[in-house]
Every structure is written in structure tokens, then in C-alpha cells.
Amino acid sequence: MNMLEIKKFKNESIPFQIKNFADGMACALHDSMEADPSVVTFGLGATDPKSIFGTTRNLKERFGVDRVFDTPVSENATTGMAVGLAISGFKPVLTHQRLDFSLLSIDQIVNSAAKWNFMFGGRQSVPLVIRMVIGQGWGQGPTHSQALQSWFAQTPGLKVIMPAFPEDGYNLLRSSIEDPNPVLFLEHRWLHQIKWEGHGRKALVSPITQSNNIHSGDDVTIIAYSVGSIYALNAAKILKKLNIGLDVIDAYNLRQLDVTNFSKSVKKTGRLITVDFSHEFCSVGTEIIARLINQNFSYFMKAPERLALPNFPVGTAHSVEKDFYFTTFDICKKVLAITDNVTSENMSFIKEEFAKLQSTQFVGPF
């Protein structure tokens, strides 16, 4: 494991260490605030002992209550304040502990933040980052676990970023804070405890990029994002044992789709599966397939497939919730089908290999 240290906190001797995705988020916030005094961060629970799944820990102690603070349970007012700060010379980072809470501030996000630069002819930027937490866990139910990234990705003026890996999370959050216009930074709650296994933090903040090739193969292109990319990478490792090669792309930038990179992969494999952590209807995966069919129709050997959430809300009971979401096993089944490799032996093999995977579980705080 790569243990990284940053500057010691004021009046403290304990260094900040990056051990997992949550630490990467906290470190990105710390480094951005250390580098730029105009960066402020706030939201419901920002200074709570649980510190929004550990992502804002120690920030108040280092930067004080003027730059790191909790907010009332009034999402529309809080988001309006964030927009106001952004157009007044600050770089605010607002966090909604659940994406669902942000729905109370759609007017501020869609009609203010996203439109401001356009309405003022590009002369006024809105350097605002809004972090939102999504995903299943502990029976969150239909009103506390929604994945509505396709809503926001359809809105001109908004960037939508959904990283999967700790090192990408760090770099993309820092880049988002430096971006001159609004970025919605969506984190699946199961990511926060994923261990840091990268090669360290980049010394310089780079512009927000579009995608990352995380596994090479010649048989099927898998385009995924967020926790779906981790599932796809696990599927690639399992299916490699059956001599089936997956070309896996982590498409973490949902507004600026990396169609050039996607097309290059599809031309190589001739088969495509999108793995989309949102409802199937009008999803990001649907848009990816439409664009690639339009530009690369002659290269497809099979019709593209989508793996997404059902087109109805999730139930609250654990027994219902666990069957609502797809897994690495479901990706493997899709691949076997699209490559004409569905046999009882192969199905038994992927079932056994999936059972060996370390179970991914949400660990709280709530």
C-alpha cells in the first residue's frame, strides 16, 4: 500500500496519510485549500465527527471555521450561497451527503450555476464544485440512493465527474476545483473505503480529462464509470482465465464523452457493453451506444448491450435491494452471451470465481 504524507497540521504532529478513496478526497481538499485561500468547503456534516464518510476530516482544525463549516438543513439556500460565493471570487466546494438532497436545489444548479457563464457572454465564470454521494447500502430505499447523473449530464454548462479509483479521485477533484465553471462530482458511497493502490499523487493539477483505459483486450469493449468500472475490471480478470479479453474503459467524464477513445476500442473488438450505474432509460450508456453506432456501425459484429439499473425505484428491504443492482457476475454473463460462450461449464466457472471475490460492503457511517 502506498502511504503518502502531506504537510503537518497546525499545532499537530500527526501526518495525513492516504489509505483509501475517502482519504484521497480529504487530501485533495486539503491540498487545494493549502494552495489557494479562495477555496472553501462546507455542507451538512462537513465538521461532524464522521466528516462525510471521512472525506472532510481534519479540515476544520487546519483551516478554521471561516473556510470549513457545517450548514443548516436547507439545501436550496446552501446551494444558492455556493453560487453566490463562486461569482464573488471564491472557489466553493459544497457537499450533499446524498444526491437526493440536491434535488431541493435544482433551480440553483440548473438555472443559476449552469447558465451564468452563457448568459453573461463568457465574461463571468462560476468556479463551483458540488460533491454528491450516491449508491446503495443499508436499505437506503427509493429516496436516498438515486443515481441521477444522466439528468445533470444532459444540462449544458455542467460537467459531471464520477471517478472509480482513489488516485483518479484525488486528481479529478483537484482539477474540478481549478475548473472555471461548475462541476458536479459524484461519489458512490461504496468507493470511500477502497484502498489506495496507485502510484501517488500528481505534483501538478492537470485539466479534467475524459477517460482512462484500465484493461486491454481484443474481444469485447466495456465502457463503465464509478463503481461499475471496478466491477468491469474484476470481470476482465475472471474472463481472462477463459481466454476472453475485455477492453475496459473508465469513462469518468460523463458530460464530455471520450467518443474518439471509445471508437478506437470498438473498431478493435467489434462488440460493446456499457455498464451504467443509473436507470437504463435515457441513460449515459444509451447515449454512448447511440454515438458509437452512428459513427462506427460497420465495425459491430453484434448489437451493443446495456447493463444498467431497472426502470423502477429500488426497494428499502435488504432482500429486495441486493437483487436490484448488477454485479461483476452480471457483467461476466453479458460477455459470455455477446461472445457466444454461454455453456454450463463457463457459467459454473464465473459463478465460482465471483464467489472468491472479496465482498464489497458499505461500512457506514449511516
VMD Tcl script that draws the C-alpha trace (Angstrom):
set ca {
  {0.00 0.00 0.00}
  {1.25 3.45 -0.86}
  {1.21 5.65 2.27}
  {1.56 9.32 1.43}
  {2.17 12.24 3.73}
  {1.39 15.92 3.34}
  {2.26 18.92 5.49}
  {1.58 18.58 9.20}
  {-1.48 20.32 10.55}
  {-1.06 23.43 12.62}
  {-0.21 22.55 16.23}
  {-0.35 18.82 15.42}
  {2.32 16.19 14.88}
  {0.18 13.54 13.17}
  {0.68 13.49 9.37}
  {-2.20 13.00 6.96}
  {-1.95 9.57 5.33}
  {-3.80 8.37 2.24}
  {-5.07 4.84 2.76}
  {-8.30 4.80 0.76}
  {-10.63 6.76 -1.53}
  {-12.06 8.84 1.34}
  {-8.56 9.89 2.38}
  {-7.85 10.85 -1.24}
  {-10.87 13.16 -1.20}
  {-9.82 14.71 2.10}
  {-6.26 15.15 0.87}
  {-7.42 16.75 -2.39}
  {-9.49 19.25 -0.41}
  {-6.59 19.93 1.94}
  {-4.07 20.43 -0.86}
  {-6.43 22.70 -2.81}
  {-7.17 24.81 0.26}
  {-3.49 24.95 1.16}
  {-2.62 26.15 -2.34}
  {-5.47 28.66 -2.77}
  {-7.03 30.70 0.06}
  {-10.16 31.30 -2.05}
  {-11.16 27.60 -1.73}
  {-13.78 26.98 0.95}
  {-15.66 23.77 1.72}
  {-18.96 23.26 3.51}
  {-22.11 21.17 3.68}
  {-24.29 19.23 6.06}
  {-21.90 17.14 8.16}
  {-18.68 18.76 6.95}
  {-17.49 19.26 10.53}
  {-19.31 16.27 12.02}
  {-17.09 13.65 13.73}
  {-17.88 11.29 10.83}
  {-16.82 14.07 8.41}
  {-18.95 12.97 5.40}
  {-17.65 9.40 5.18}
  {-14.20 10.64 6.26}
  {-13.75 12.97 3.29}
  {-13.56 16.24 5.25}
  {-11.69 15.03 8.29}
  {-9.24 17.42 9.99}
  {-10.01 20.25 7.57}
  {-11.70 22.49 10.12}
  {-8.77 22.03 12.51}
  {-6.33 23.07 9.81}
  {-8.19 25.91 8.09}
  {-10.67 27.13 10.69}
  {-14.42 27.68 10.75}
  {-14.29 30.54 8.23}
  {-13.24 28.15 5.47}
  {-14.70 24.82 6.62}
  {-18.17 24.81 8.15}
  {-21.40 22.90 8.62}
  {-24.65 24.20 7.13}
  {-28.34 24.15 8.08}
  {-30.72 21.60 6.58}
  {-31.70 23.96 3.77}
  {-30.19 22.68 0.54}
  {-31.65 25.36 -1.73}
  {-30.28 28.17 0.44}
  {-26.92 26.46 0.86}
  {-26.52 25.88 -2.88}
  {-27.62 29.44 -3.63}
  {-24.95 30.65 -1.21}
  {-22.38 28.48 -3.02}
  {-23.28 30.02 -6.38}
  {-23.04 33.49 -4.84}
  {-19.60 32.75 -3.43}
  {-18.45 31.39 -6.80}
  {-19.37 34.57 -8.67}
  {-17.79 36.69 -5.92}
  {-14.22 35.46 -6.15}
  {-14.30 32.23 -4.11}
  {-13.93 28.59 -5.17}
  {-16.56 26.84 -3.04}
  {-16.81 23.07 -2.62}
  {-20.29 22.14 -1.40}
  {-21.14 18.57 -0.42}
  {-24.60 16.99 -0.37}
  {-24.30 13.75 1.61}
  {-26.85 12.24 -0.74}
  {-27.60 13.22 -4.30}
  {-31.28 13.12 -3.38}
  {-30.81 16.13 -1.09}
  {-29.57 18.21 -4.02}
  {-32.97 17.88 -5.71}
  {-34.18 20.66 -3.43}
  {-31.66 22.96 -5.12}
  {-32.22 22.12 -8.81}
  {-33.12 25.74 -9.57}
  {-29.80 26.96 -8.17}
  {-27.82 24.26 -10.01}
  {-29.57 24.23 -13.39}
  {-30.94 27.77 -13.73}
  {-28.13 29.65 -11.98}
  {-24.79 27.85 -11.85}
  {-25.07 26.13 -15.23}
  {-26.41 29.17 -17.12}
  {-24.41 32.05 -15.63}
  {-21.39 31.86 -17.94}
  {-23.60 31.63 -21.04}
  {-25.93 34.46 -20.06}
  {-23.01 36.81 -19.44}
  {-21.27 36.03 -22.72}
  {-18.43 34.08 -21.12}
  {-17.30 37.07 -19.02}
  {-18.44 35.61 -15.68}
  {-17.34 32.15 -14.58}
  {-18.77 30.02 -11.78}
  {-15.88 28.00 -10.25}
  {-18.13 25.79 -8.13}
  {-17.79 22.12 -7.22}
  {-20.79 20.27 -5.80}
  {-19.98 16.85 -4.41}
  {-22.86 14.39 -4.21}
  {-22.87 10.89 -2.74}
  {-24.89 8.16 -4.48}
  {-25.42 4.41 -4.29}
  {-26.92 1.57 -2.35}
  {-26.25 0.37 1.16}
  {-28.09 -0.37 4.41}
  {-31.54 -0.18 2.82}
  {-31.30 3.44 1.66}
  {-34.50 2.95 -0.33}
  {-36.08 4.87 -3.20}
  {-35.47 8.41 -1.88}
  {-31.91 8.13 -0.55}
  {-29.97 6.17 -3.16}
  {-30.86 7.63 -6.55}
  {-28.27 7.78 -9.33}
  {-29.45 10.69 -11.47}
  {-26.21 11.57 -13.21}
  {-27.86 11.43 -16.64}
  {-30.16 14.29 -15.53}
  {-27.20 16.54 -14.87}
  {-25.12 15.33 -17.81}
  {-27.90 16.50 -20.13}
  {-27.61 20.07 -18.81}
  {-25.34 22.38 -20.85}
  {-22.94 24.24 -18.60}
  {-22.37 21.40 -16.13}
  {-19.51 18.93 -16.07}
  {-20.32 15.61 -14.40}
  {-17.41 13.60 -12.98}
  {-17.73 10.10 -11.48}
  {-14.35 8.55 -10.61}
  {-13.81 4.95 -9.56}
  {-10.27 4.75 -8.20}
  {-8.64 6.63 -5.30}
  {-5.78 8.14 -7.30}
  {-8.19 9.35 -10.01}
  {-10.49 10.70 -7.33}
  {-7.70 12.82 -5.89}
  {-6.53 14.23 -9.21}
  {-10.03 14.79 -10.62}
  {-11.27 16.57 -7.51}
  {-8.27 18.89 -7.57}
  {-8.82 19.53 -11.29}
  {-12.52 20.14 -10.68}
  {-11.74 22.78 -8.05}
  {-9.46 24.54 -10.53}
  {-12.07 24.43 -13.32}
  {-13.58 27.89 -14.01}
  {-17.14 26.58 -14.29}
  {-19.43 24.28 -12.29}
  {-18.56 20.64 -11.79}
  {-20.80 18.01 -10.20}
  {-18.53 15.44 -8.57}
  {-20.47 12.26 -7.81}
  {-19.07 9.61 -5.44}
  {-20.55 6.16 -4.97}
  {-20.67 5.52 -1.22}
  {-19.05 2.09 -1.64}
  {-15.92 3.71 -3.05}
  {-14.86 5.55 0.09}
  {-13.28 2.52 1.76}
  {-11.46 1.26 -1.33}
  {-7.72 1.15 -0.59}
  {-5.22 3.43 -2.29}
  {-3.08 1.28 -4.60}
  {-1.94 3.89 -7.10}
  {1.48 5.35 -7.73}
  {1.00 8.52 -5.75}
  {-0.40 11.98 -6.24}
  {0.48 14.10 -9.25}
  {2.60 17.09 -8.37}
  {0.71 19.35 -10.76}
  {-3.02 19.68 -11.24}
  {-3.93 18.73 -14.81}
  {-7.12 19.70 -16.69}
  {-10.11 17.40 -16.39}
  {-9.61 14.60 -18.88}
  {-12.22 12.29 -20.37}
  {-11.49 8.60 -19.83}
  {-8.86 6.06 -18.86}
  {-8.11 2.63 -20.36}
  {-7.82 0.28 -17.39}
  {-7.61 -3.15 -19.06}
  {-6.64 -4.24 -22.55}
  {-8.36 -6.98 -24.57}
  {-9.48 -7.83 -28.09}
  {-12.90 -9.47 -27.68}
  {-15.33 -7.03 -26.04}
  {-15.27 -3.31 -25.22}
  {-16.64 -2.48 -21.77}
  {-17.36 1.21 -21.09}
  {-18.12 1.91 -17.43}
  {-17.71 4.51 -14.71}
  {-17.77 4.83 -10.91}
  {-18.17 1.52 -9.08}
  {-19.14 -0.08 -12.42}
  {-15.54 0.30 -13.58}
  {-14.33 -1.73 -10.61}
  {-16.87 -4.44 -11.38}
  {-15.78 -4.44 -15.04}
  {-12.11 -4.71 -14.08}
  {-12.91 -7.69 -11.86}
  {-14.85 -9.26 -14.74}
  {-11.85 -8.78 -17.05}
  {-9.61 -10.66 -14.60}
  {-12.10 -13.54 -14.32}
  {-12.77 -13.87 -18.06}
  {-9.08 -13.71 -18.92}
  {-8.89 -17.20 -17.44}
  {-11.36 -18.27 -20.16}
  {-9.21 -16.57 -22.83}
  {-11.80 -13.82 -23.30}
  {-10.18 -10.40 -23.45}
  {-12.02 -7.29 -22.27}
  {-11.02 -3.80 -23.33}
  {-12.22 -1.83 -20.28}
  {-12.56 1.96 -20.37}
  {-13.29 4.01 -17.25}
  {-15.40 6.86 -18.69}
  {-15.43 9.11 -15.62}
  {-16.29 12.33 -17.52}
  {-19.98 11.92 -18.34}
  {-20.60 15.29 -19.98}
  {-17.58 15.22 -22.29}
  {-17.74 11.64 -23.55}
  {-14.46 10.38 -24.99}
  {-16.00 9.10 -28.22}
  {-12.64 9.03 -30.02}
  {-11.22 6.60 -27.47}
  {-14.43 4.56 -27.39}
  {-14.44 4.26 -31.19}
  {-10.84 3.08 -31.28}
  {-11.72 0.26 -28.89}
  {-14.90 -0.76 -30.73}
  {-13.03 -0.92 -34.03}
  {-10.67 -3.40 -32.36}
  {-13.25 -5.62 -30.65}
  {-16.46 -5.29 -32.69}
  {-18.53 -5.78 -29.53}
  {-19.71 -3.30 -26.89}
  {-21.28 -3.48 -23.44}
  {-21.97 -0.33 -21.43}
  {-22.04 -0.62 -17.65}
  {-24.11 2.23 -16.31}
  {-24.92 2.89 -12.67}
  {-28.24 4.59 -13.42}
  {-31.66 3.61 -14.77}
  {-31.46 2.17 -18.27}
  {-33.97 4.55 -19.90}
  {-32.25 7.68 -21.30}
  {-29.03 6.68 -19.54}
  {-25.45 7.69 -20.26}
  {-24.88 4.21 -21.65}
  {-27.71 4.75 -24.12}
  {-26.04 7.95 -25.35}
  {-22.68 6.18 -25.71}
  {-24.24 3.40 -27.79}
  {-26.12 5.88 -29.99}
  {-22.95 7.83 -30.77}
  {-20.85 4.76 -31.47}
  {-23.49 3.13 -33.68}
  {-23.79 6.36 -35.65}
  {-20.04 6.64 -36.23}
  {-18.91 3.00 -36.31}
  {-21.89 0.93 -37.48}
  {-19.91 -1.23 -39.90}
  {-17.47 -2.34 -37.20}
  {-20.06 -4.00 -34.95}
  {-20.23 -7.79 -35.14}
  {-23.03 -7.91 -32.57}
  {-25.65 -5.44 -31.37}
  {-24.36 -3.45 -28.36}
  {-25.65 -4.42 -24.92}
  {-26.51 -2.28 -21.89}
  {-26.16 -3.20 -18.25}
  {-27.93 -0.66 -16.05}
  {-30.41 -0.36 -13.20}
  {-34.05 -1.37 -13.71}
  {-36.53 1.30 -14.79}
  {-38.27 1.43 -11.41}
  {-37.24 2.60 -7.90}
  {-35.26 0.39 -5.55}
  {-36.97 -1.09 -2.51}
  {-35.78 -0.49 1.03}
  {-35.64 -4.08 2.29}
  {-32.18 -5.63 2.08}
  {-33.58 -8.72 0.36}
  {-35.02 -6.51 -2.40}
  {-32.09 -4.11 -2.65}
  {-29.47 -6.81 -3.25}
  {-31.28 -8.04 -6.38}
  {-31.79 -4.54 -7.79}
  {-28.11 -3.82 -8.50}
  {-25.84 -5.53 -11.01}
  {-22.52 -7.15 -10.06}
  {-19.32 -8.43 -11.62}
  {-21.15 -11.72 -12.18}
  {-23.78 -9.97 -14.32}
  {-21.07 -8.38 -16.48}
  {-19.46 -11.79 -17.00}
  {-22.80 -13.26 -18.08}
  {-23.31 -10.45 -20.61}
  {-19.85 -11.04 -22.03}
  {-20.40 -14.78 -22.40}
  {-23.64 -14.09 -24.25}
  {-22.23 -11.48 -26.65}
  {-19.24 -13.72 -27.48}
  {-21.36 -16.89 -27.91}
  {-19.62 -18.60 -25.00}
  {-22.61 -19.47 -22.82}
  {-22.05 -23.04 -21.64}
  {-22.85 -24.73 -18.37}
  {-19.12 -25.12 -17.69}
  {-18.40 -21.42 -18.29}
  {-21.38 -20.32 -16.21}
  {-20.24 -22.52 -13.33}
  {-16.70 -21.18 -13.66}
  {-17.67 -17.48 -13.46}
  {-20.00 -18.23 -10.56}
  {-17.16 -19.89 -8.65}
  {-14.70 -17.08 -9.48}
  {-17.20 -14.41 -8.47}
  {-17.70 -16.14 -5.13}
  {-13.96 -15.80 -4.47}
  {-14.03 -12.03 -4.81}
  {-13.81 -10.09 -1.59}
  {-17.31 -8.89 -0.81}
  {-17.83 -5.15 -1.30}
  {-19.93 -3.80 1.53}
  {-20.98 -0.36 2.66}
  {-19.47 0.34 6.07}
  {-21.32 3.49 7.07}
  {-21.46 5.81 8.91}
  {-25.17 5.61 8.00}
}
mol new
graphics top color blue
foreach p $ca { graphics top sphere $p radius 0.5 }
foreach p [lrange $ca 0 end-1] q [lrange $ca 1 end] { graphics top cylinder $p $q radius 0.2 }
display resetview
